[in-house]
Amino acid sequence: MAAPAPATLAAFEAAKGFMPVTEGLALYAAATEAARIGLPLLEVGTYCGRSTILLADAARRAGTVAVTVDHHRGSEEQQPGWEYHDPEVVDPEVGLMDTLPAFRRTLHAAGLEDHVIAVVGRSPQVAKVWAGRVGLVFIDGGHTDEHANADYEGWTPHLAAGGLLVIHDVFPDPADGGQAPYRVYLRALESGAFTEVSVTDSLRVLRRTGQDG
């Protein structure tokens, strides 16, 4: 399994975010494989760029780019009063979450700014105007059914045949976490368009079968 260089892994571990190292290594391996297709790697849900580091390094090695999409105002569970709220990423002037500055610092520290295209906007809107194919779709945005399904519906049509769909925070047991990503994972399998490649804790990697539509 492909592994990131020590400096990349160190930058990943130093970045603000929630993805454990085990899942990060699985994501990197998937990104490395998908990057061989020669198409961009697409991430939904940037936050402060922890996982973007891994996608960007895999893209750099393959001569492609990572594209990461986020409105940078935080998902539902990151708002004030919720479990994953971090007051350090609140813009004091407007009083709203703003993870974009932290994300830019993360990429700069990792030396990967030139290998990432950051799109600031809402995922379904961006997906509607996206015209090209991608080699990987990593869904790690909003964790409600509405947002998770919109990300799936918006981006999987752009995924090339043989490309990889990666879904984070898949918890079959409701006691472990929210169920929206799990339901999207099941939806992908039941569609017949995807086969499972790997399972690493809450990270699922699926391959798109068939021909490009």
N, C-alpha and C positions, 0 to 999 in steps of 0.2 A: 504494500500500500504506500502510495506517495506520501511523503512527509515534508512539512515546511522546514526551511532552514532555521537554525537556532535563533537568529535575530528576528525572523518573522514570528516565530512562536513566542518569543519574549515580548514583542510589540503587542501581539494578541492578548497575552496574559495581563499586560499592563493597562490595556484599554478598558474604559468603562463599559460595562455590559453584563449580560447574563449567561452567555453560552459557556458551558463547561469545556475543559480541554478535550475530553474524550469525543464529544460531539464536534468540536472544532476540527479535530484531526480527520473525522469522517467527512465533514464538509469539504475540507481541503482535498481529500482524495477524490471526492466526487467532482469537484471543480477542476482538478488536474485532468481527470478523464474527459470531462465534457469540453474542456478548452481545446482538446485535440481536433474537435470538429472545425475549429477556426472561427467560430462565431462568438459574439459577446456573451458574458455571463451576467444574468439579470438577478438582482436581489430586490425583494420587496420588504421594506422595514430596515432602515439604516441604523436608527438610534444614534449612538456615538461612534459607530464604525468598527466595533470589535470584530464581527464576522467579515466585514468588508475587507479587512486586512488580508484575510486568507484568500478570498476571491480575487483580490487585486494581484496578489503574488502569483497565484496560479495563472491568471490571465497574462501577467508580465512574462512568465516563463514560456508561454505558448504564442506570444506575439499578438494577443488580442487585448480586450479591455473588459473591465467589470463596470456594469451600470447599476447604480443603486438608487432606488426610488423611495422617497419619504417626504411627508409634509413637514416633518421636524417639530410638530406641536405635541408629540407624545400620543401614545395609544391610550385606551380607556383606563387601563390599570396603572398608568403612570401619572395620572392627574392628582392634584392635591387631595389628601385624605385617603388615597388608595395605597395598597401594599408596596408598589414599586415606584412610588413617587420619589424623585431626587431633587431637592430644592436647589442643588448646585447648577442645574440646567434650566432654571427659570429665568427668563429675561426680566430683570427688575423694572425696566422701563414700561413694558406692556403687561407684565404680570402673567405671561403665558409661558408654557414650555417652549424652549428653543434649543434643540440639540445640534443644530447646524454648526455653531462655533466649535463645540467639543469634537464633532466629527472631523472638521477640517484640521484641528490640532492633532487628532489621532493619526490621520493619513500623513501629515507632515512629519510626525515623529517616526513613523514607520518608513518614510522615504518612498511612498507609493502614490503620491498625488498625481503623477503623470499617467497612471494606469487605471484611473477611475473617472467615470463620468457620473457626476452627482446630479440627479434630477429632483428638484424640489417641487413637489406637487402630490396630489392624491392619486393613488395607484390606478383606480379605474379610469380616471381622466387621461392619465399618461398612456395607459394601455390602448385606449381608443385611437390615439394619434400615432402610436408606434407602428412603423411600416415594415420593419425587417424581422428576420429570424434570430433566435437566440439559441445557444447550446445548452443553457442551464437556466432554470427558473427556481429560485430559492424563496419560498413563501415563509415570511417571519414578520408579518405586519400586525394589523389589528386582530385580536383573538375572539371577536364576536362572530357569530355565524354570518352576519351580513358582510363584514369585512373580509373574512377568510374566503367565503364563496366568491365575492367580487374579485379578489386577487386571483383565484383559480380560474374563473371564467374569463377574466381579462387577459391573462398572460399565457395560459397553456395553448391557446391557438397559435401563438408565436413561437412555440417550442419546436425545434426541428426534429424530424424523425431520428431516433437514436439518441436524442438529447435527454438530459436528466431533470426530473422534477424532485426537488428536495423540500420537505415540509418539516418545520421545527415545532416543538412542543406538542407532539402527538402522545396523548395519554389515554390508553384504553380504559384505565380505571379512573372514574371521576374523582376519587379521593386524591389523586396525584396532581390534578390540574384541570383546566377548562377543556371542554369537549369539541369546540369548533374545529381546531386543526385535525383532530382525530376523525371527525365526520368528513372533512375534505379529503383526507387520506383514503377513507373507505370509498368515497365518491370516485376518486381517481381509479382505484382498483376495479370497482364495479363497472366503470365505463368501458372496460376492455381495451382502452388505449394505452394502459401502463402495466408494466410488470415490476415487481419489487426486486430491488438490487441488494439493499442492505438495511439493517436496523441497528442503530447505535443509541441506546437509551431512548430519548424522545425524538431522535432525528431519523426520518425515513427518506430513503433514496429510491426513486422509481425511474424506470426508463420508458420513454415514449416509443411505442412500436408503430409499425405501418409506415405509410408514405406521407410526405409533406402534403398538406391540403392546400 
